[in-house]
C-alpha cells in the first residue's frame, strides 16, 4: 500500500515536471514558428554593411582591423566573426543567423532559470513560466526577424553569463574569469555591454564572499575595456551631438523611460508607466529587505544587478539616440535587454508587497491580470510588426535578381542607398552568393 502510494506520488511529480517543461518550451516553439513564417531570409538595412568584409574574406585579405571596425557607435567584434564564418560556409544563408539567435536566447533563458532557482526559494512555477514568456516575447520582433541583431542577443548572453557566474561561483577565481569573459563578450557585441562591468560590480559589493582584490581586478579590466573600446573612436557622422541629452533633459528622460518600459508596452504612455511602476516596485523591495532581512539583499543581488543593467542600457541608448527620433525609444531591438527591468520587478514584487501593506490578495490578482493584458497586447503588436516587415521586404527581394532594372523606391526598404545596394548585390553575385 505504501509502495503504491510512493509510486503514485512519483508519477504525479513526473507529470508536473513534464507540464512545467512543456509550458516553458511553448514560448520558444512559438518563436521558432514565427521566425519560419516571417523571418527575413535576405540581408536587410545595416546587414548590407558587412558585404565588404565578406568580400575581403573571400579574397583572403580580411584583417583584425576589419573585425574591430566601428558600426555606428558599436564594436561588434564577436557577432561580426560569427556572421562572417556563417556567410563563408553557407554562402550567406541568413536563416542560420536567425536560428543562431534563437539558440543564444535559449541559452540566456537557461541561465536565467538557473539564477532564479538559486535566488528564489521554492521558485513558483508561474514565475518560471513568466521568465520564459518575457525572454521569448514577440515584442522583440525586430531581433527575431533580423539575423544582424545577433549583436544584441550575444551582448545579452554575455551579461547574463557574467551575472550567473558572479552568483554561482562567489569569491572564486573561476567565477571572476567567467565574469570577465562574459563582460568582454557583451561589451564587444553591443555598446551598452560595457555596463555589464558596473552591474557585476554591484553583485561583488553586495555579496561578502568577493574580496577587495577581485573588485580591483574587475575595475582594472573595466578601465582597460573602455580604453580599448574608445581608442580611435569616431562619433557616427549622421548622429546628433552626444551632449543633446544635457541640452534637452526632458526629452532625454522621456526617451529613457519609454525605452525602459517598452518590453511590456504597446504605446509611449504605457511604456513610461511600466518603467515607473517597475522602478517603484524595485525600490520598495530594497527598502523592505533593508528593514526586515538584509541577508536577502545579498541573495537577490543578481536581480538588482540586471535591473541596473537594463537602466544603464536605456540611459546609454538615450545619449546616442534621443536626438535622432523619439520613435526609436519604442524600437523592439532594445527590448531584448531592457526587458530585465520589468522581469526583475516581478521577481521582487513579493518583497515590495511586504512594504506596501495595502497590496492585498485582490490587488495582487488585479496586478497580475494587468501584467498579462499588457504582455498579450505587446505580443500581438509584435506579430503584426514582424509580418508587415516581412511582406514589405519580400516585395523588394524579388528585384534582387535583376537589381540594375529595379527602381530606387523599390529598393529603399532593403537599404537606404539603392546605388550602394546595387554595387553590393553585384559583389555577392560575383562570389556566387544569391538570394
C-alpha positions as CSV (number, residue, x, y, z in Angstrom):
1,X,0.0,0.0,0.0
2,X,2.8,2.4,1.0
3,X,4.7,1.3,-2.2
4,X,1.7,2.1,-4.4
5,X,1.3,5.5,-2.7
6,X,5.0,6.3,-3.3
7,X,4.7,5.2,-7.0
8,X,1.6,7.4,-7.4
9,X,3.4,10.4,-5.8
10,X,6.5,9.9,-8.0
11,X,4.2,9.7,-11.1
12,X,2.5,12.9,-10.1
13,X,5.8,14.6,-9.7
14,X,7.0,13.5,-13.1
15,X,3.7,14.6,-14.7
16,X,4.1,18.0,-13.0
17,X,7.7,18.4,-14.3
18,X,6.6,17.4,-17.8
19,X,3.9,20.0,-17.9
20,X,6.3,22.6,-16.4
21,X,8.9,21.9,-19.1
22,X,6.3,21.9,-21.8
23,X,4.9,25.3,-20.6
24,X,8.4,26.7,-20.6
25,X,9.2,25.3,-24.1
26,X,6.0,26.6,-25.6
27,X,7.1,30.3,-26.0
28,X,10.3,29.0,-27.7
29,X,8.3,26.8,-30.1
30,X,6.1,29.8,-31.0
31,X,9.1,32.0,-31.8
32,X,10.5,29.2,-34.0
33,X,7.2,29.1,-35.9
34,X,7.1,32.9,-36.3
35,X,10.7,33.0,-37.4
36,X,10.0,30.4,-40.0
37,X,7.0,32.3,-41.2
38,X,8.2,35.9,-41.1
39,X,12.0,35.8,-40.6
40,X,13.9,37.8,-43.2
41,X,15.9,35.5,-45.4
42,X,17.8,38.3,-47.2
43,X,20.2,41.0,-45.9
44,X,18.3,43.9,-44.5
45,X,19.4,47.5,-43.9
46,X,22.6,47.5,-41.7
47,X,23.4,43.9,-42.7
48,X,24.5,45.1,-46.1
49,X,27.4,46.8,-44.4
50,X,29.1,43.5,-43.9
51,X,29.4,42.8,-47.6
52,X,32.8,44.5,-47.8
53,X,34.1,42.2,-45.0
54,X,32.7,39.1,-46.8
55,X,34.4,40.2,-50.0
56,X,37.7,40.6,-48.1
57,X,37.4,37.2,-46.5
58,X,36.7,35.7,-50.0
59,X,39.9,37.4,-51.3
60,X,41.9,36.4,-48.2
61,X,42.5,40.0,-47.3
62,X,40.4,40.3,-44.1
63,X,42.3,41.9,-41.2
64,X,41.7,42.2,-37.5
65,X,41.1,45.9,-38.1
66,X,38.1,44.9,-40.3
67,X,36.7,42.9,-37.5
68,X,37.3,45.6,-34.9
69,X,35.9,48.4,-37.1
70,X,33.0,50.5,-35.6
71,X,29.5,50.0,-36.7
72,X,27.7,53.2,-35.7
73,X,28.7,53.6,-32.0
74,X,29.2,49.8,-31.6
75,X,32.2,47.5,-31.7
76,X,30.5,44.3,-33.0
77,X,33.7,42.2,-32.9
78,X,32.2,38.9,-31.8
79,X,28.9,39.0,-33.8
80,X,30.9,40.0,-36.9
81,X,33.2,36.9,-36.6
82,X,30.2,34.6,-36.2
83,X,28.3,36.2,-39.1
84,X,31.3,36.1,-41.4
85,X,32.1,32.5,-40.8
86,X,28.4,31.7,-41.3
87,X,28.4,33.5,-44.6
88,X,31.6,31.8,-45.7
89,X,30.5,28.2,-45.1
90,X,26.8,28.6,-46.0
91,X,27.0,31.1,-48.9
92,X,25.4,33.6,-46.6
93,X,22.3,31.5,-45.7
94,X,20.8,34.1,-43.3
95,X,18.4,31.5,-41.9
96,X,21.4,30.2,-39.9
97,X,21.7,33.6,-38.2
98,X,18.0,33.6,-37.3
99,X,18.3,30.1,-35.7
100,X,21.6,31.1,-34.0
101,X,19.7,34.0,-32.3
102,X,17.1,31.5,-31.0
103,X,19.9,29.2,-29.7
104,X,21.6,32.2,-27.9
105,X,18.2,33.3,-26.5
106,X,17.6,29.7,-25.2
107,X,21.0,29.8,-23.5
108,X,20.0,33.1,-21.9
109,X,16.8,31.6,-20.6
110,X,18.6,28.5,-19.2
111,X,20.9,30.8,-17.3
112,X,18.0,33.0,-16.1
113,X,16.2,29.9,-14.7
114,X,19.4,28.8,-13.0
115,X,19.7,32.2,-11.3
116,X,16.0,32.1,-10.4
117,X,16.5,28.6,-8.8
118,X,19.4,29.8,-6.7
119,X,17.9,33.1,-5.5
120,X,14.2,32.4,-5.0
121,X,13.3,29.7,-2.5
122,X,10.7,27.2,-3.8
123,X,10.5,29.1,-7.1
124,X,6.9,29.3,-8.2
125,X,6.1,27.6,-11.5
126,X,4.3,30.7,-12.7
127,X,7.5,32.7,-12.1
128,X,9.5,30.3,-14.3
129,X,6.8,30.5,-17.0
130,X,6.8,34.3,-16.9
131,X,10.5,34.3,-17.3
132,X,10.2,32.1,-20.4
133,X,7.3,34.2,-21.7
134,X,9.2,37.5,-21.4
135,X,12.5,36.1,-22.6
136,X,10.7,34.9,-25.8
137,X,8.2,37.6,-26.2
138,X,7.3,38.8,-29.7
139,X,7.8,42.4,-28.6
140,X,11.4,41.6,-29.7
141,X,10.1,41.0,-33.2
142,X,12.8,43.1,-34.9
143,X,15.5,40.9,-33.4
144,X,13.8,37.6,-34.1
145,X,13.3,38.6,-37.7
146,X,16.7,40.1,-38.5
147,X,19.8,38.0,-38.3
148,X,22.0,41.1,-37.9
149,X,20.6,41.5,-34.4
150,X,22.8,38.7,-33.2
151,X,24.8,41.5,-31.7
152,X,22.1,42.3,-29.2
153,X,21.4,38.6,-28.3
154,X,25.1,37.9,-27.9
155,X,25.6,41.0,-25.8
156,X,22.7,40.0,-23.5
157,X,24.1,36.5,-23.3
158,X,27.5,37.9,-22.2
159,X,25.8,39.9,-19.5
160,X,23.6,37.1,-18.2
161,X,26.7,34.7,-18.2
162,X,28.6,37.2,-16.1
163,X,25.8,37.7,-13.6
164,X,25.2,33.9,-13.4
165,X,28.9,33.3,-12.8
166,X,29.2,36.0,-10.2
167,X,26.4,34.4,-8.3
168,X,27.3,30.7,-8.9
169,X,31.0,30.9,-8.0
170,X,31.0,33.7,-5.4
171,X,34.6,34.6,-4.4
172,X,36.2,32.0,-6.7
173,X,38.7,32.6,-9.4
174,X,36.7,30.6,-12.0
175,X,33.8,32.9,-11.2
176,X,35.9,36.0,-11.7
177,X,37.3,34.7,-15.0
178,X,33.9,33.8,-16.3
179,X,32.6,37.2,-15.3
180,X,35.3,38.9,-17.3
181,X,34.8,36.7,-20.3
182,X,31.0,37.4,-20.2
183,X,31.5,41.1,-19.8
184,X,34.0,41.3,-22.7
185,X,31.7,39.4,-25.0
186,X,28.9,41.7,-24.1
187,X,30.9,44.9,-24.5
188,X,32.3,44.0,-27.9
189,X,28.9,42.9,-29.2
190,X,26.9,46.0,-28.4
191,X,27.8,49.4,-26.9
192,X,25.7,49.1,-23.7
193,X,27.5,45.9,-22.9
194,X,30.1,47.9,-21.1
195,X,27.5,48.4,-18.4
196,X,27.9,44.7,-17.6
197,X,31.0,45.6,-15.5
198,X,29.0,48.1,-13.4
199,X,26.2,45.6,-12.9
200,X,28.5,42.8,-11.8
201,X,30.4,45.2,-9.6
202,X,27.1,45.7,-7.7
203,X,27.0,42.0,-7.1
204,X,30.6,41.9,-5.8
205,X,29.7,44.7,-3.4
206,X,26.5,43.1,-2.1
207,X,27.9,39.6,-1.7
208,X,30.5,39.4,1.1
209,X,32.4,36.4,-0.5
210,X,34.1,38.7,-3.0
211,X,37.5,40.1,-1.8
212,X,38.9,43.5,-2.4
213,X,41.5,42.1,-4.9
214,X,38.6,40.7,-7.0
215,X,36.9,44.0,-7.1
216,X,40.1,45.8,-8.0
217,X,40.8,43.3,-10.8
218,X,37.3,43.8,-12.2
219,X,37.7,47.6,-12.1
220,X,41.1,47.4,-13.9
221,X,39.7,45.2,-16.6
222,X,36.7,47.6,-17.0
223,X,39.1,50.5,-17.4
224,X,41.0,48.6,-20.0
225,X,37.9,47.6,-21.8
226,X,36.7,51.2,-22.0
227,X,40.1,52.5,-23.2
228,X,40.3,49.8,-25.9
229,X,36.7,50.4,-26.9
230,X,37.1,54.2,-27.4
231,X,40.6,54.1,-28.9
232,X,40.4,55.8,-32.3
233,X,36.6,56.1,-31.7
234,X,34.7,58.3,-34.1
235,X,31.2,59.7,-33.5
236,X,28.9,58.5,-36.3
237,X,28.6,61.3,-38.8
238,X,24.8,61.4,-39.0
239,X,24.2,61.1,-35.3
240,X,23.4,64.2,-33.2
241,X,25.8,65.6,-30.5
242,X,26.3,63.3,-27.6
243,X,25.5,66.4,-25.4
244,X,22.0,66.6,-26.8
245,X,20.7,65.0,-23.6
246,X,22.2,67.8,-21.5
247,X,20.6,70.4,-23.6
248,X,17.2,68.7,-23.7
249,X,16.9,66.8,-20.3
250,X,13.1,66.4,-20.5
251,X,13.2,64.8,-24.0
252,X,16.1,62.6,-22.9
253,X,14.3,61.4,-19.7
254,X,11.1,60.7,-21.7
255,X,13.1,58.7,-24.2
256,X,14.9,56.7,-21.4
257,X,11.7,55.9,-19.5
258,X,9.9,54.8,-22.7
259,X,12.8,52.6,-23.7
260,X,12.9,51.0,-20.2
261,X,9.3,50.1,-20.3
262,X,8.8,49.2,-23.9
263,X,9.3,45.4,-23.4
264,X,5.7,45.2,-22.0
265,X,4.1,48.1,-23.7
266,X,2.1,48.9,-26.8
267,X,2.4,52.7,-26.9
268,X,4.5,55.5,-25.3
269,X,2.3,56.2,-22.3
270,X,2.1,52.5,-21.3
271,X,5.9,52.2,-21.7
272,X,6.6,55.1,-19.4
273,X,4.1,53.8,-16.8
274,X,5.6,50.3,-16.9
275,X,9.0,51.7,-16.3
276,X,7.9,53.9,-13.4
277,X,5.9,51.0,-11.8
278,X,8.9,48.7,-12.2
279,X,11.3,51.1,-10.5
280,X,8.9,51.8,-7.7
281,X,8.5,48.0,-7.0
282,X,12.3,47.5,-7.0
283,X,12.9,50.5,-4.7
284,X,10.1,49.3,-2.3
285,X,11.6,45.8,-2.3
286,X,15.0,47.2,-1.4
287,X,13.6,49.3,1.5
288,X,11.6,46.3,2.8
289,X,14.6,44.0,2.7
290,X,16.9,46.6,4.3
291,X,14.5,46.9,7.2
292,X,13.5,43.2,7.6
293,X,16.2,40.9,6.2
294,X,19.4,42.4,4.7
295,X,20.9,39.0,4.0
296,X,18.3,38.5,1.2
297,X,19.6,41.6,-0.5
298,X,22.8,39.7,-1.0
299,X,20.9,36.6,-2.2
300,X,18.9,38.6,-4.6
301,X,21.9,40.6,-5.9
302,X,21.7,39.2,-9.4
303,X,18.3,40.7,-10.0
304,X,19.3,44.1,-8.7
305,X,22.3,43.9,-11.0
306,X,20.1,43.0,-14.0
307,X,17.6,45.8,-13.3
308,X,20.6,48.2,-13.0
309,X,21.9,46.9,-16.3
310,X,18.6,47.5,-18.1
311,X,18.6,51.1,-16.8
312,X,22.2,51.7,-17.8
313,X,21.3,50.4,-21.3
314,X,18.4,52.8,-21.6
315,X,20.5,55.7,-20.4
316,X,23.3,54.8,-22.8
317,X,20.9,54.4,-25.8
318,X,19.3,57.7,-24.9
319,X,22.6,59.6,-25.0
320,X,23.3,58.3,-28.5
321,X,19.8,58.2,-30.0
322,X,17.4,60.6,-28.2
323,X,18.4,63.3,-30.6
324,X,17.6,61.2,-33.7
325,X,13.9,60.3,-33.4
326,X,11.7,59.8,-30.3
327,X,10.0,56.8,-32.1
328,X,13.2,54.9,-31.6
329,X,12.6,54.7,-27.9
330,X,9.9,52.1,-28.7
331,X,12.2,50.2,-31.1
332,X,11.8,46.5,-30.4
333,X,15.5,45.9,-30.9
334,X,16.3,47.3,-27.5
335,X,13.7,45.2,-25.6
336,X,15.9,42.1,-25.5
337,X,18.0,44.0,-22.9
338,X,15.5,46.4,-21.3
339,X,13.1,43.5,-20.5
340,X,15.2,42.7,-17.5
341,X,13.7,45.7,-15.6
342,X,10.1,44.5,-15.5
343,X,11.3,40.9,-15.1
344,X,13.2,41.9,-12.0
345,X,10.3,43.9,-10.7
346,X,8.0,40.9,-11.0
347,X,10.6,38.7,-9.2
348,X,11.0,41.3,-6.4
349,X,7.3,42.1,-6.2
350,X,6.6,39.9,-3.1
351,X,9.1,41.9,-1.1
352,X,7.7,45.2,-2.3
353,X,4.2,44.0,-1.3
354,X,5.6,43.4,2.2
355,X,6.3,47.1,2.4
356,X,3.1,48.3,0.7
357,X,0.7,46.6,3.1
358,X,-2.4,47.6,1.2
359,X,-1.4,45.3,-1.7
360,X,-3.8,42.6,-0.5
361,X,-4.6,39.4,-2.4
362,X,-7.3,41.1,-4.5
363,X,-4.9,43.9,-5.6
364,X,-2.2,41.3,-6.4
365,X,-4.6,39.5,-8.6
366,X,-5.6,42.7,-10.4
367,X,-1.9,43.4,-10.8
368,X,-1.3,40.0,-12.5
369,X,-4.2,40.5,-14.8
370,X,-2.9,43.9,-15.9
371,X,0.5,42.4,-16.4
372,X,-1.0,39.5,-18.5
373,X,-3.0,42.0,-20.6
374,X,0.0,44.2,-21.3
375,X,2.0,41.2,-22.3
376,X,-0.6,39.9,-24.7
377,X,-1.1,43.4,-26.3
378,X,2.6,43.8,-26.8
379,X,2.9,40.3,-28.1
380,X,0.2,40.8,-30.7
381,X,1.7,44.1,-31.7
382,X,5.0,42.3,-32.3
383,X,3.4,39.7,-34.6
384,X,1.8,42.5,-36.7
385,X,5.1,44.4,-37.0
386,X,7.0,41.3,-37.9
387,X,4.6,40.2,-40.6
388,X,4.4,43.7,-42.0
389,X,8.2,44.0,-42.3
390,X,8.3,40.5,-43.9
391,X,5.7,41.4,-46.5
392,X,7.4,44.7,-47.4
393,X,10.8,43.2,-47.8
394,X,9.5,40.2,-49.7
395,X,8.3,42.5,-52.4
396,X,11.7,44.2,-52.6
397,X,13.6,40.9,-52.5
398,X,12.0,40.0,-55.9
399,X,14.0,42.8,-57.5
400,X,17.4,41.5,-56.4
401,X,17.7,39.0,-59.3
402,X,17.6,42.0,-61.7
403,X,19.0,44.7,-59.4
404,X,20.0,47.1,-62.2
405,X,16.5,47.3,-63.6
406,X,14.9,48.0,-60.2
407,X,13.8,51.5,-59.3
408,X,15.2,53.3,-56.2
409,X,11.9,53.4,-54.4
410,X,11.6,49.6,-54.8
411,X,14.9,49.1,-53.1
412,X,14.8,51.6,-50.3
413,X,13.1,49.2,-47.9
414,X,16.3,47.0,-48.1
415,X,18.9,49.7,-47.8
416,X,18.8,53.5,-47.6
417,X,21.1,54.0,-50.6
418,X,19.9,52.0,-53.7
419,X,23.1,52.7,-55.6
420,X,25.3,51.3,-52.9
421,X,22.9,48.3,-52.7
422,X,23.3,47.6,-56.4
423,X,27.0,47.5,-56.1
424,X,27.0,45.2,-53.1
425,X,24.5,42.8,-54.7
426,X,26.8,42.5,-57.7
427,X,29.8,41.8,-55.4
428,X,27.8,39.0,-53.8
429,X,26.7,37.6,-57.2
430,X,30.3,37.6,-58.4
431,X,31.2,35.5,-55.4
432,X,28.4,33.1,-56.2
433,X,26.1,34.3,-53.4
434,X,22.5,34.7,-54.5
435,X,19.2,35.0,-52.6
